[in-house]
Amino acid sequence: MPLESPLAESLYQGVNTLENFDIGIIGGGPAGYTAAFSAAKQGKKVVLFEKDFLGGVCLNRGCIPTKTILHSSELYRQSLKSADFGVNIENVSIDYNKVIERKNVVIERLRKGLELAFKNLKIQVVNSEAKILSKNEIEANGEIYNCGQIICAVGSSPRVVKGLEFDHEFLLSSDDVLELKKLPKGILIIGSGAIGIEWARIFNNFGVDTTVVELASNLLPLADIDVSKRVERIFKTEGIKFYTASTVDKIEDKKIFLSNGDVVEPEIVLVAVGRKPNETEKIEGVKYIGDAAGEIQLAHYAIKQAYEEIEKIPFRKDLTPSVVYGSPEIAWVGKREQDLAPEEYKKSSVLVSSLGKAQCDGETEGFIKLLVQKDKIVGAHIVSSEASALLEQILIAMQFGISAESLKEVCFPHPTYSEGIFESLFRMK
Ligand SMILES: Cc1cc2nc3c(=O)[nH]c(=O)nc-3n(C[C@H](O)[C@H](O)[C@H](O)COP(=O)(O)OP(=O)(O)OC[C@H]3O[C@@H](n4cnc5c(N)ncnc54)[C@H](O)[C@@H]3O)c2cc1C
């Protein structure tokens, strides 16, 4: 048996060496389980190590729990407005325990599906923390696993900022906020990326006094400037307070002193200022994918990286879509208007309020904006109900170089939000 490193040599004392595997994967999040499923379907012998729950952050503390709670919050909000639609509902109230219970049921159901897939594909799952010893050896539970290839998909954790270290009671991370037993009276959210914006919408929907503070000069700073401005307008209309170009100077007795001189006194603070890849030694020959790779920290990016690695299906990283959930959805891909010189592009923008379907649904907030260079769509920025689904249609055109002109030949159904895409093709200037 080859000893690949001094560390491996020292760890061999008192450990058993197990059978050989084609692939060893550390981390059972979207990156890890996608890689495991793909490899197993190719007939490879796979072992996957997960120290916590299968599904990773995405299923247990990220995408799925937040969107489940968000849905409850939206249902509550819509119920309050239902009389406008001729539906009278009396005594609408929130049972937050039930909201959380349902969130747990959803996670459990999806996790069971994952577990079944692992079983059916005969993938060995080791429920333990694992350590990479060399490019072919993983140690877990005092055993060494020899693997032809190792994929490290250990994910990321909430970023800790000096002065805003989580105490898990007042200063919360995105993990802590899922553990709340009841809704607070007021919350301050630091950071207005996707996580900050989504939680602001959730708390505000539930009637919590919500304030967001953002260091950049606009909310959602990674978005196209028109999207950021529209989010700010929506926040104003919805009563979500926010401060831009501001930061936290100090915290005293649960009072938050902001750099602009204002003082906020929330019941709790959510610090949502990004995530950092989980610490792991970089070992040559090991493939790092998903959040652990420190590139784009999104579940679909993690999944595509896994397919690229195992199935050798390439993907356009510059066409990775971003979605912020809530009402209306926010979705974008490609170039932003603020990054282009005026003579470089044409653009069109259609207001969602001009669409029949939007009027039917009472979901009239937002726009569909396309940026075009040499008749090819290079950027799409959407604030609209169903924005994520709309964006996917444009993404296919962008990926395969379908020109804006030839998209005009496509028949879009009526009444839909997607008619806004069709309309925008005729308004390019
Ligand atoms: C609040 C929130 C909302 C989000 N919403 C979205 C969204 O709507 N859409 C989207 O695309 N993305 C979203 N994300 C991001 C998404 O969750 C991540 O991009 C995705 O989970 C990354 O997948 P991954 O497989 O790389 O890592 P992870 O999902 O983090 O999985 C890594 C796994 O590795 C395990 N692990 C770590 N170290 C070891 C070890 N040494 N041994 C064994 N196991 C180990 C961990 O326990 C974990 O289960 C959200 C994130 C958060 C926090």
The ligand as an SDF file (V2000), in Angstrom:
LIG
                    3D

 53 58  0  0  0  0  0  0  0  0999 V2000
  -29.5590   31.0910    3.8410 C   0  0  0  0  0  0  0  0  0  0  0  0
  -29.0390   30.5740    2.5390 C   0  0  0  0  0  0  0  0  0  0  0  0
  -29.8500   30.5680    1.4270 C   0  0  0  0  0  0  0  0  0  0  0  0
  -29.3680   30.0990    0.2090 C   0  0  0  0  0  0  0  0  0  0  0  0
  -30.2010   30.1110   -0.8630 N   0  0  0  0  0  0  0  0  0  0  0  0
  -29.7520   29.6840   -2.0630 C   0  0  0  0  0  0  0  0  0  0  0  0
  -30.6000   29.6400   -3.2000 C   0  0  0  0  0  0  0  0  0  0  0  0
  -31.7730   30.0040   -3.1250 O   0  0  0  0  0  0  0  0  0  0  0  0
  -30.0860   29.1890   -4.3700 N   0  0  0  0  0  0  0  0  0  0  0  0
  -28.7870   28.7770   -4.4890 C   0  0  0  0  0  0  0  0  0  0  0  0
  -28.3790   28.3850   -5.5630 O   0  0  0  0  0  0  0  0  0  0  0  0
  -27.9520   28.7910   -3.4200 N   0  0  0  0  0  0  0  0  0  0  0  0
  -28.4010   29.2250   -2.2190 C   0  0  0  0  0  0  0  0  0  0  0  0
  -27.5660   29.1910   -1.1330 N   0  0  0  0  0  0  0  0  0  0  0  0
  -26.1970   28.7130   -1.3210 C   0  0  0  0  0  0  0  0  0  0  0  0
  -26.1500   27.1680   -1.3520 C   0  0  0  0  0  0  0  0  0  0  0  0
  -26.7060   26.6690   -0.1650 O   0  0  0  0  0  0  0  0  0  0  0  0
  -24.7210   26.6970   -1.5100 C   0  0  0  0  0  0  0  0  0  0  0  0
  -24.1550   27.3060   -2.6550 O   0  0  0  0  0  0  0  0  0  0  0  0
  -24.6680   25.1820   -1.6900 C   0  0  0  0  0  0  0  0  0  0  0  0
  -25.1930   24.5290   -0.5480 O   0  0  0  0  0  0  0  0  0  0  0  0
  -23.2280   24.7350   -1.9130 C   0  0  0  0  0  0  0  0  0  0  0  0
  -23.2070   23.3560   -2.0470 O   0  0  0  0  0  0  0  0  0  0  0  0
  -21.8940   22.5220   -1.6700 P   0  0  0  0  0  0  0  0  0  0  0  0
  -22.2260   21.1010   -1.9760 O   0  0  0  0  0  0  0  0  0  0  0  0
  -20.7100   23.1260   -2.2750 O   0  0  0  0  0  0  0  0  0  0  0  0
  -21.7160   22.7230   -0.0910 O   0  0  0  0  0  0  0  0  0  0  0  0
  -22.6700   22.4950    1.1400 P   0  0  0  0  0  0  0  0  0  0  0  0
  -24.0750   22.4800    0.7560 O   0  0  0  0  0  0  0  0  0  0  0  0
  -22.2130   23.4770    2.1490 O   0  0  0  0  0  0  0  0  0  0  0  0
  -22.3070   21.0300    1.6400 O   0  0  0  0  0  0  0  0  0  0  0  0
  -21.0640   20.7270    2.1950 C   0  0  0  0  0  0  0  0  0  0  0  0
  -21.2320   19.5320    3.0970 C   0  0  0  0  0  0  0  0  0  0  0  0
  -19.9460   19.0690    3.4930 O   0  0  0  0  0  0  0  0  0  0  0  0
  -20.0080   18.6100    4.8220 C   0  0  0  0  0  0  0  0  0  0  0  0
  -18.6470   18.6160    5.3560 N   0  0  0  0  0  0  0  0  0  0  0  0
  -17.8410   19.6900    5.5340 C   0  0  0  0  0  0  0  0  0  0  0  0
  -16.6320   19.3010    5.9890 N   0  0  0  0  0  0  0  0  0  0  0  0
  -16.6790   17.9540    6.0880 C   0  0  0  0  0  0  0  0  0  0  0  0
  -15.7320   16.9670    6.4970 C   0  0  0  0  0  0  0  0  0  0  0  0
  -14.4880   17.3000    6.8420 N   0  0  0  0  0  0  0  0  0  0  0  0
  -16.1050   15.6770    6.5150 N   0  0  0  0  0  0  0  0  0  0  0  0
  -17.3680   15.3120    6.1560 C   0  0  0  0  0  0  0  0  0  0  0  0
  -18.2990   16.2030    5.7510 N   0  0  0  0  0  0  0  0  0  0  0  0
  -17.9530   17.4970    5.7110 C   0  0  0  0  0  0  0  0  0  0  0  0
  -20.9400   19.6090    5.4910 C   0  0  0  0  0  0  0  0  0  0  0  0
  -21.5040   19.0620    6.6790 O   0  0  0  0  0  0  0  0  0  0  0  0
  -21.9690   19.8480    4.3950 C   0  0  0  0  0  0  0  0  0  0  0  0
  -23.0810   18.9880    4.5330 O   0  0  0  0  0  0  0  0  0  0  0  0
  -28.0310   29.6210    0.1060 C   0  0  0  0  0  0  0  0  0  0  0  0
  -27.2100   29.6050    1.2340 C   0  0  0  0  0  0  0  0  0  0  0  0
  -27.7010   30.0600    2.4410 C   0  0  0  0  0  0  0  0  0  0  0  0
  -26.8090   30.0330    3.6400 C   0  0  0  0  0  0  0  0  0  0  0  0
  1  2  1  0
  2  3  1  0
  2 52  2  0
  3  4  2  0
  4  5  1  0
  4 50  1  0
  5  6  2  0
  6  7  1  0
  6 13  1  0
  7  8  2  0
  7  9  1  0
  9 10  1  0
 10 11  2  0
 10 12  1  0
 12 13  2  0
 13 14  1  0
 14 15  1  0
 14 50  1  0
 15 16  1  0
 16 17  1  0
 16 18  1  0
 18 19  1  0
 18 20  1  0
 20 21  1  0
 20 22  1  0
 22 23  1  0
 23 24  1  0
 24 25  2  0
 24 26  1  0
 24 27  1  0
 27 28  1  0
 28 29  2  0
 28 30  1  0
 28 31  1  0
 31 32  1  0
 32 33  1  0
 33 34  1  0
 33 48  1  0
 34 35  1  0
 35 36  1  0
 35 46  1  0
 36 37  1  0
 36 45  1  0
 37 38  2  0
 38 39  1  0
 39 40  1  0
 39 45  2  0
 40 41  1  0
 40 42  2  0
 42 43  1  0
 43 44  2  0
 44 45  1  0
 46 47  1  0
 46 48  1  0
 48 49  1  0
 50 51  2  0
 51 52  1  0
 52 53  1  0
M  END
$$$$
